[in-house]
Amino acid sequence: MVYRLNSMYKKIKKTAMTPTPKKENEKTLEKKLREKVARLGGLAVKLIASSFTGLPDRLVLIPGGRIWFVELKSGGKKPSPRQEIVIALLRRLGFTVWIVDSEEKLKQFFDEIHTA
């Protein structure tokens, strides 16, 4: 019994000591998105619709009439089933929808803006 407790303690201690990779916070990503879009002369409009749930977080409007929808998530999180349905609908309508859950995805999004 004592051996099992010691073994369990070692596993817990080892797990607690193992650094976890840093996951991006949704609010941090959203702030970086807003600031960079503003520097480009655009708007990152927060989408709030009480009668139509599941819309992406931001509508990004860039000079020249360019539009993107952006759903921001904390690192590793996925859109809800309702959000997946709305994202699929928007894409069927011809809109570009980005799901940004990391610094790398945010960089890729801005790379697309610069090349579009």
N, C-alpha and C positions, 0 to 999 in steps of 0.2 A: 504494500500500500504506500509506504514512504517513497519507494523507488518511483512509483507511478506519479506521485505528486511532484517529485523533483524533476522528472522528465517533462511533465506538463509545464512546470514553472520555466524550465529552460526554453521550451518552445514559445511560450508567451513572451518571455524576455527577449528572445531573438526576434520575434515578430515586431515587438514594440521598438526595437533598436534599428530595424531596417528602414532606411529612408524611403518615403513614398515619392514617386515622381510628382512634380508640381503640376497641378491641373489648373487651367485658366478659369478664373471666376467670370461668370456671365456679365456682371456689372463692369468689371475691368475691360472686357472685350467690347462692351457696348460704348463705354467712354472713349476708348481708342478709336472705334469706328466713327463716332460723332465728330471727334476732334479732327481726324484725318479728312473726312468728307468736307468739313467746314474749310479746312486749308485748301481744298481743291475748288472752293467756291460753290459747293453744293449743300444739300440739306439731307439729314438723316431723320426723317419724320417718324415719331413713335406712332404705331398703329393701335388704336383702341376702338373696338367696335362691340358694343353690348349685344347687338342683334346678330353678329356673325363671328362666332368663336373660331379659334384656330389660325387666325391670320399670323403671318410672320411678325417679328418684333418691330422691324424698321422697314420703311420705304426709302430707298436711297435715290435721290434725284441729283444728277450731275449735269452741269452746263452742256448744252447741245441736245437736250431732250432725252438723255439716257436715264433709264430706270432699272433698278434692281430691288427685289425683295430680299431681306436678310433675316434669318432666324438665328438668334444667338443662344448658345447653350454652354453650360459649364463643361469643362473637359470630360469627354467620354459619354455625356448624356445624349440621348436621342430624342427626336420630336415625339410628342404623344400621338396616339392613333388618329385623333381628330386633326392635329397639325399635319400629319402625313397626307390625309385626304385633301386638305386645303392646299397644301404644297403641290400635290399632283394636279389638282384643278387649275391652279395658277399656271403651272407648266404647260398643261393642255391648251390654255388660252394664249400661250406664246410668251409668257413672262419668264425671266430668269430668276430663280430662287436659289439663294446660297444658304447653307447651314454652316455656321461658323462656330466651332467649338475649341479653337486653339489659335495661338499666335500664327502658326504656319498657315492655317486656313484663312485667317484675316489677311496675311501677306498675299496669298493666292488671289483673294478677292480683289485687292487693290492692283495686283498685276493685271487682272482682267479689265479693270476700269481703265488703266493706262493704255491697254492695247485695243480696246473697243472703239 
